[in-house]
Amino acid sequence: MTDQEERTRRLAAWRGCDRALMRGVGDESVAERLARLTAEAPGEYDLDAPVDFYAAEESVVGTLERRTAELLGTEAAAFFPTGTMAQQVALRCWAGRTGNATVAGHPMSHLEVHERDAYAVVSGLRMIHPTREPRLPAAEEVRGLDEPFGTLALELPLRDGGFVLPSWDELVAVVDAARERDAVVHFDGARLWESAPHFGRPFPEIADLADSVYVSFYKSLGGISGAALAGSEDFVAEARAWRHRYGGLPFQQWPAALAALSGLDRELPRLPEYVAHAKVIARALAEGLAECGVPWFRVHPDPPHTHDFQVWLPYAPEVLDEASVRLAEETRTALFRRWWGGGVPGVAMTEVHVGSAALGWTAADVRGVLPDFLARVRAVADGG
């Protein structure tokens, strides 16, 4: 079976499920997404208004920018087509303003792992690492860096570390440490929206710690695409100039902006509920795996810091992928989605995202499906 055939099979299996712990963008057709965008939009924006042209201030994009700045308590915000572009523009602006092209960041951060070294290749910046531990750096590690840096970039939460967050006091301390080093602070807040329950602080208080904040509109808010970069009025004005230079000013962006506004109204208020239910799902998975006699597993972090967490199992990813698809095909129930190798042969990891679909699952539901999944895992592993 080719890669494309396998992908088609997986999507058909997910879409055919009556019950799914997680739903993905591939579960919805173009026609279904367009219909939903229209159905949800009237409460968010006047559909009789003109479409946007080049992110005009008096357009759906401008409305989204003002709404984002208001939510974060910043002076301004600029809409970007991608988070990668927003991040690169932020770091480039700060390098110019501080006169220092060195960024202190984490080797597991999105900047390092998922952006193809854009900060170095495109902007000529370099990265130093306060820590290599799978967590955010501590204040003493930032103070202990042996060379100057202009910007401290913090990913909240650190996705590849397990969607982990520091405590509020730890976050304040590490920001203070960067200030002591005469550095500015940038938050990679692609998932900042769902971090507020962990910190127990409102968005403006969290954003106020940083000099700039990037937030995503699709990772947790169900948008189509897009991000925002927020900060002071003069910083955002400079970011808009670089956005244009980077090719980030498409002729029209109204579908993405409209979906983002819908997400802010519909999904943002529900995130605390998702975060709370993630703890229920994570505990049920841990208890169920133990009850089924799995020789080794890990649910990380325990409990989850946001509504996302990792599950690790002692099988190859291709085994777990096949078992996940078979469960969906044969029972019309989806528990897990994709699995990835964990750097150790015979061990794989999946990410569990607890959203609206998961709210219909009780702890008993999760433990009830696990034996069916694990039976298929063993069958695949044995060559069946």
Residue pairs with C-beta under 8 A, 6 or more apart in sequence:
1 9
9 325
10 321
10 325
11 26
11 27
13 325
13 328
13 329
13 334
14 20
14 23
14 24
14 26
14 27
14 328
14 334
14 337
15 26
15 27
16 328
16 329
16 332
17 328
17 332
17 333
17 334
18 332
18 333
19 332
19 333
19 334
19 360
19 361
20 27
20 328
20 333
20 334
20 357
21 281
21 334
21 335
21 336
21 352
21 354
21 357
21 358
21 361
21 366
22 334
22 337
22 352
22 353
22 354
22 355
22 357
22 358
23 355
23 356
23 357
24 337
28 36
33 224
37 224
37 255
37 258
37 259
37 262
38 47
40 262
40 266
41 47
41 258
41 261
41 262
43 262
43 265
44 258
44 261
44 262
44 264
44 265
45 60
45 63
45 258
45 261
49 59
49 60
50 59
51 59
51 60
51 252
51 254
52 59
52 60
52 61
52 62
52 252
52 253
52 254
52 257
53 59
53 251
53 252
54 249
54 250
54 251
55 61
55 62
55 65
55 79
55 249
55 253
56 62
57 65
59 254
59 257
60 254
60 257
60 258
60 261
61 79
61 253
61 254
61 257
63 257
63 261
64 79
64 217
64 228
64 257
64 260
64 261
64 264
65 76
65 77
65 78
65 79
65 228
66 77
67 261
67 264
68 77
68 79
68 215
68 228
68 230
68 264
69 75
69 76
69 77
69 230
71 203
71 204
71 264
71 268
72 203
72 204
72 207
72 213
72 215
72 230
73 203
73 204
73 205
73 207
73 208
74 204
74 207
74 213
74 230
74 231
74 232
75 231
75 232
75 233
75 236
76 230
76 231
76 232
76 233
76 235
76 236
76 237
77 228
77 229
77 230
77 231
77 236
78 228
78 229
78 230
78 236
78 239
78 240
78 243
79 226
79 227
79 228
79 253
79 257
80 86
80 89
80 226
80 227
80 228
80 229
80 243
80 248
81 225
81 226
81 227
81 248
81 250
81 253
81 256
82 225
82 226
82 227
82 248
83 110
83 190
83 214
83 216
83 227
84 114
84 115
84 118
85 227
85 243
85 246
85 248
86 214
86 227
86 228
86 229
86 239
87 110
87 111
87 115
87 118
87 119
87 153
87 186
87 188
87 214
88 115
88 118
88 119
88 122
88 123
88 246
89 229
89 239
89 242
89 243
89 246
89 248
90 186
90 212
90 214
90 229
90 239
91 103
91 111
91 119
91 123
91 125
91 151
91 153
91 186
92 123
92 125
92 242
93 212
93 235
93 238
93 239
93 242
94 150
94 151
94 184
94 186
94 211
94 212
95 101
95 103
95 123
95 125
95 150
95 151
97 184
98 150
98 151
98 182
98 183
98 184
99 150
100 148
100 149
100 150
100 151
100 183
101 123
101 124
101 125
101 126
101 150
102 125
102 126
102 127
102 128
102 147
102 148
102 149
102 150
102 151
103 111
103 119
103 125
103 126
103 127
103 128
103 149
103 150
103 151
103 152
103 153
104 127
104 128
104 129
104 130
104 137
104 142
104 145
104 149
104 151
104 152
104 153
104 178
104 183
105 111
105 112
105 127
105 128
105 129
105 152
105 153
105 154
105 155
106 112
106 129
106 130
106 131
106 136
106 137
106 153
106 154
106 155
106 158
106 161
107 113
107 127
107 129
107 132
108 134
108 158
108 160
108 161
109 153
109 155
109 158
109 160
109 188
110 155
110 159
110 160
110 188
110 190
111 118
111 119
111 127
111 153
111 155
111 188
112 127
113 160
119 125
119 127
120 126
120 127
128 145
128 147
128 149
130 137
130 138
130 141
130 142
130 144
130 145
131 137
131 138
131 141
134 158
134 160
134 161
134 162
134 164
135 158
135 161
135 164
135 166
136 154
136 155
136 156
136 158
136 164
136 165
136 166
136 170
136 171
136 174
137 154
137 174
138 170
138 173
138 174
139 170
139 173
139 174
139 176
139 177
140 177
142 152
142 174
142 177
142 178
142 181
143 177
143 180
143 181
145 181
148 181
148 182
149 181
149 183
150 183
150 184
151 183
151 184
151 185
151 186
152 174
152 175
152 178
152 181
152 183
152 184
152 185
152 186
153 186
153 187
153 188
154 171
154 174
154 175
154 185
154 186
154 187
154 188
154 210
155 188
155 190
156 165
156 171
156 187
156 188
156 189
156 191
156 192
156 195
157 163
157 164
157 165
157 191
157 195
157 305
157 306
157 308
158 164
158 165
159 190
159 191
159 308
162 300
162 301
162 309
162 310
163 191
163 301
163 304
163 305
163 306
163 308
163 309
163 310
163 351
164 301
164 305
165 171
165 195
165 198
165 199
165 305
165 306
166 174
168 199
168 200
168 201
171 199
171 209
172 209
175 185
175 209
175 210
178 184
178 185
179 185
184 211
184 212
185 209
185 210
185 211
186 210
186 211
186 212
186 213
186 214
187 206
187 207
187 209
187 210
187 212
187 213
187 214
188 214
189 195
189 207
189 213
189 214
189 215
189 216
190 214
190 215
190 216
190 219
190 227
191 216
191 219
191 220
191 306
191 308
192 203
192 206
192 207
192 213
192 215
193 203
193 215
193 220
193 221
193 268
193 271
194 220
194 271
194 274
194 275
194 306
194 307
194 308
195 206
195 305
195 306
196 202
196 203
196 206
196 271
196 272
197 271
197 272
197 275
197 276
197 306
198 275
198 305
198 306
199 206
207 213
207 230
210 231
211 231
211 232
211 235
212 229
212 230
212 231
212 235
213 229
213 230
213 231
214 227
214 228
214 229
214 230
215 227
215 228
215 230
216 223
216 226
216 227
217 223
217 225
217 226
217 227
217 228
217 256
217 259
217 260
217 263
217 264
218 224
218 225
218 226
218 259
218 260
218 263
220 267
220 271
220 307
220 355
221 260
221 263
221 264
221 267
221 268
222 259
222 262
222 263
222 266
222 267
222 355
223 256
223 259
223 260
223 262
223 263
224 255
224 256
224 259
224 260
225 256
226 253
226 256
226 257
226 260
229 236
229 239
230 236
231 239
243 249
267 355
267 356
270 356
271 307
273 359
274 307
274 354
274 355
274 356
274 358
274 359
275 304
275 306
275 307
275 354
277 307
277 354
277 358
277 359
278 303
278 304
278 306
278 307
278 308
278 309
278 352
278 354
278 358
279 303
279 304
280 362
280 363
281 352
281 354
281 358
281 361
281 363
281 366
282 299
282 302
282 303
282 304
282 309
282 352
283 303
283 363
284 362
284 363
284 364
284 365
284 366
284 367
285 299
285 311
285 352
285 366
285 370
286 297
286 299
286 302
287 363
287 367
288 366
288 367
288 370
289 297
289 299
289 313
289 370
290 297
291 367
291 370
292 370
292 371
292 374
294 313
294 314
294 374
295 314
296 313
296 314
297 311
297 312
297 313
297 314
298 310
298 311
298 312
299 309
299 310
299 311
299 312
300 309
300 310
300 311
300 312
301 309
304 354
307 353
307 354
307 355
308 351
308 352
308 353
308 354
309 351
309 352
310 349
310 350
310 351
310 352
311 336
311 349
311 350
311 352
312 342
312 347
312 348
312 349
313 320
313 339
313 347
313 348
313 377
314 346
314 347
315 346
315 347
315 348
315 377
315 381
316 341
316 345
316 346
316 348
317 339
317 340
317 341
317 348
319 348
319 377
319 380
319 381
320 336
320 339
320 348
320 350
320 377
321 338
321 339
322 376
322 380
323 373
323 374
323 376
323 377
323 379
323 380
324 334
324 335
324 336
324 337
324 338
324 339
324 373
326 376
326 380
327 333
327 334
327 335
327 369
327 372
327 373
327 376
328 334
330 376
331 372
333 369
333 372
335 366
335 369
335 370
335 373
336 350
336 352
336 373
337 350
338 350
339 348
339 349
339 350
340 348
340 349
340 350
341 347
341 348
341 349
342 348
342 349
